[in-house]
Structure formats: structure tokens, C-alpha cells
Amino acid sequence: MRTFISRLQGENTELAGNGALYLSKVDHAAARMKRLIDDILAFSQIATAETKLIYSKTDLNDVLKTVGSNLEVIIESSSVVIIPGKMPVVDANGTQMCQLFQNLIANAIKFADPARPPVISINASMIRGADIINDDLIRAHFKFSGSEKRFWDAEQFYKITFSDNGIGFEAKFADRIFETFQRLEKTHQGTGIGLAICKKIAENHHGQIYAESEPGKGAVFTVILPVSQTNFE
């Protein structure tokens, strides 16, 4: 569709009435459809990869560098300041970690507050499985199986936070934003799949993701990842 529309627009064909306007609207609709199809395919690939994922020692500092390179244009055009902390090395699938970090950073840029320069801080800290079990906020987002609970006291995890100073959202939507096709801000472009992909990637790594926010006060997205995948295999 977009190929033929482009040809029509390039031939300088005079269209009667609102023909040019309608053609432009069709082109924009086709572009939105392509983004939606691409995102659905990306989500499908993530959703079906869980049983065949290959984990290896992954330096998340390198992941951040790769993502920074991938998003170089949008980072420069938005004048966003990214403050990275020291990241850990974890058992993970490097490709999916890049997608996770990239989606979270791009999401923070998209929902920046126009009233102030955008700033994103990324930090990591170690947390024990026992601390997760005893933390009501974190535990509420995990679905423990009986077999997993047996070794969680000894398991170590990393808590990675992506904090921004954007427009934020109401706390009641904190779970909804990770569902497919959910968009709280209709004025921003997107398909509502990016954060659903983030959630699935975290779950693929036997971890979890959740968000905290208030309108006008930015948002904090927290990713919990195990240091080792050995006990989960």
C-alpha cells in the first residue's frame, strides 16, 4: 500500500478536491498498521522464545552501550540526559536484554514532560530472594511456584531501576500498562505493545517488572532479574 501511495505522490498527479489529503491519511494509516504488525511479530517472537532461550554471562553495561548506540538519534533530538549507574553481569539472553533496556529508555523519552529537560537514571542493586518474598510490593508481582519457593531464600537477584522525570501516570494504571494494546496517552504514537514485551522478557528470565508513578512526578520502572538461571532450568 505504502509503495503505491509513494508512487502516486511522486508522480505529481493532480487529485480532485481533497484527494491529496485523503491519500496522505491513507499513507499515515498504513504506516500505523505496519508499526502494529511489526510490534505484534516482536511480541510473538518473545512470547514463544521462553523454552529455547540460551542464557550466558551478560554484562548489562555493554547492553546499555549498545542501546545508547541504537537510540543515538532519538537521544540527541530529545536532548535527554541519561545517567547510568554501574550495571551487573547476569545470566541472560543478550538480545532480549537489549530489547528490554531499549524499550524502557524509549518509553521514558516518549513520555517526557515538555516543561523540563528529560532525565533518565538507571541504577542496580543486589537483593536476596528472601527480601523479595518479604517485600509486599515486589512479591505482589511475582507468581511463585512451590518448587521455586524452596530455594528463593538462597537465591540472589538484581533490582534495576529506570527512573525518569516525565509526565507520569496514575498509580491505578501501574499493572494495566504492561498489558498488550494498552495506551494511557492517546496523544503519543505507539501500539501499546512495548511494555508488554518488557514484561514477557522479564518473565522469560524468571524475573519480573513493575512500575510506580504519580501524574507529573515521573515514573520508576523496576526490573528484578536473578543473578543465575541455574536453579530455574
Stockholm file with secondary structure:
# STOCKHOLM 1.0

chainA/1-233         MRTFISRLQGENTELAGNGALYLSKVDHAAARMKRLIDDILAFSQIATAETKLIYSKTDLNDVLKTVGSNLEVIIESSSVVIIPGKMPVVDANGTQMCQLFQNLIANAIKFADPARPPVISINASMIRGADIINDDLIRAHFKFSGSEKRFWDAEQFYKITFSDNGIGFEAKFADRIFETFQRLEKTHQGTGIGLAICKKIAENHHGQIYAESEPGKGAVFTVILPVSQTNFE
#=GR chainA/1-233 SS CHHHHHHHHHTTCCCSTTHHHHHHHHHHHHHHHHHHHHHHHHHHHHHTCGGGCCCEEEEHHHHHHHHHHHTHHHHHHHTCEEEECCCCEEEECHHHHHHHHHHHHHHHHHTCCTTSCCEEEEEEEEEEHHHHHHCHHHHTTCCCCHHHHTTTTTCEEEEEEEEECSCCCCGGGTTGGGSTTCCSCTTSCCCSCHHHHHHHHHHHTTCEEEEEECTTSCEEEEEEEESCCGGGC
#=GC SS_cons         CHHHHHHHHHTTCCCSTTHHHHHHHHHHHHHHHHHHHHHHHHHHHHHTCGGGCCCEEEEHHHHHHHHHHHTHHHHHHHTCEEEECCCCEEEECHHHHHHHHHHHHHHHHHTCCTTSCCEEEEEEEEEEHHHHHHCHHHHTTCCCCHHHHTTTTTCEEEEEEEEECSCCCCGGGTTGGGSTTCCSCTTSCCCSCHHHHHHHHHHHTTCEEEEEECTTSCEEEEEEEESCCGGGC
//
